[in-house]
Amino acid sequence: MTWDIGRLTGPDGVDWRVPVSELENRRMRLAEALLENGIESALIDDPVELYWLTGGRQNGMILVGAKDSGVQTTHWVKRSLERAIFESGGGDCPNPVISQPRMAELAESIRKKGGISKPSLLEGKIPHDRWKFISEKIGGLDGTSKDCTSIFYDLREKKSEWEIQMLRDSGDINKSMFEAIREKGGLGKTELEMAAIADEVSRTAGFGGRIRMRKWPMDCDRVVIVAGSSASIPSYFDSAIGGIGASPISSLGSGHAKVQRNSPVTVDIVHLHRGYVSDCTRMFSAGILDDIWLERLEHMVEIRNAVVSSLGKGDECSRTWEIGSLMAKEMGYSENLMGMAPDKSNFLGHSVGLELDETPVIAKGFDRPLCIGGTMAIEPKVIFPDGCMGTEDTFVRTKDGMEYLTMGDSFPLITDWI
C-alpha cells in the first residue's frame, strides 16, 4: 500500500467507522426480511444502502443471502478494495470483502457463492440503464429478479440506538449553526451571507457536502434562509418555503435578499453528522414583529404539540395529518399551511435518517404509525406574501412518546437581532 490508511479518521483522529456490530445486525435483519419475502438474495450497489450495509460507499456491490438460503454474503469491490476492507471493520469485517468480478462473470460468481436464482435489485432507486445492465448480466440465473426497495425502506425506518445517537450528535451541531447565525447575522445581511456563517460551523464539524434524497430529482440546499417576502417565492422543491435561491440553477432557499427591519426571517437548517440528518427551523427578526406574526407562531406551536402527541401515542401518520390540518383550518390557515396555492405542500413532517425524505410522512396515504425507533422532522409552517412563520425539530419515537433530537426548548422559537 502506497497511502496511509491511518488518515481515514474523523476530527482529531477519532474513529468514525460504523461499528461492526451495526453492520452485522443490519445484514442479519436483511437476511431475515429476504426469507420472509421468499427472496434468495439481494444484490445492492446504491450508495446509501451500500453504506448502510458495509460502512462505506466504495465502487462495488454487496450480495446478501437470505437466512438459510446457503448464499454467502459477499462484498465485491471495484475500487478501492483496501479502503473498503478498512471501512467495513478491517480484520473484523462480518463477511468477505474481495475484488469485484468482471460483470460478464457476475452470474457465475453468484453461483459460486451459493446462488441459484436471480438476486433482487433496488428497482425503485437505481437508474433504469443500470438495472437493465445488471439484469442482463444475471440473465443466466433462474427465475425473475424481484424489487427489494420497499424491504430496505421498511428496515431503515427503525433506527438502532447507535443511529439515534448519530442523529442526536447531528442535532447538537445543528444548534451550533443557529447560535452562529444568532451571533453574526442580522440587519442588512444577505440570506447567502448568513447561510455561509452556518455552513462554516457545519463543515468544521465534519459535514461532507452531500444531502441524500430518494425522490428524483430533489436536490436541495441544506441552509434555507428566507428574509421576509422571499419565503413566498415558490420553487421546484416539495416544501413549505421555496426562496429566491442563488441563481436559476440553484432556485431554492437562500438568495441575495437582505434582512429588513421588523420583518420575519426563517432559518431552516439541515446538518448531516456521519451521514445522519438533523432538520430544524427557527425564526429571527431585526426588530419587533407585529403581534400577528407572534400569534401565528403560537398557533404553529399548538399544531406541533398536537402532532407530537398524536405520533407519540401511536396514531397513524395519516390521522396525525388530519389532526394538524384540521387545526390549521379552524385557525384560518387553510390557504397558507405549508405554502400558498398553487404551490402548497401537503405534509407536516417527514422521516429522516441517512436520507432527508424517508418514510413514513405525516400526510394522506401513510396509514401506519411512526414506529418506535422512528425519527421524524415535524415542521408546521404558514406562508404569506410578506413572510413565513413556523417551527421545526427532529424527534425520535420512544416507548414513552416523542423525544427531541434537535434543540427543542433549549433555543428560542424566535430571536431578535438587537
Secondary structure, 3 states (H helix, E strand, C coil): CCCCHHHCCCHHHCCCCCCHHHHHHHHHHHHHHHHHCCCCEEEECCHHHHHHHHCCCCEEEEEEECCCCCCCCEEEEEECHHHHHHHCCHHHCCCCEEECCCHHHHHHHHHHCCCCECCEECCCCCCHHHHHHHHHHCCCCECCCCECHHHHHHHHHCCCHHHHHHHHHHHHHHHHHHHHHHHHCCCCCEHHHHHHHHHHHHHHHCCCCCCCCCCCCCCCCCEEEEEHHHHHCCCCCCCCCCCCCCECCECCCCCCCECCECCCEEEEEEEEECCEEEEEEEEEEECCCCHHHHHHHHHHHHHHHHHHHHHHCCCEHHHHHHHHHHHHHHCCCCCCECCCCCCCCCCCEEECCCCCCEEEECCCCCCCECCCCCEEEECCEEEECCEEEECEEEEEEECCEEEECCCHHHCCCEEECC
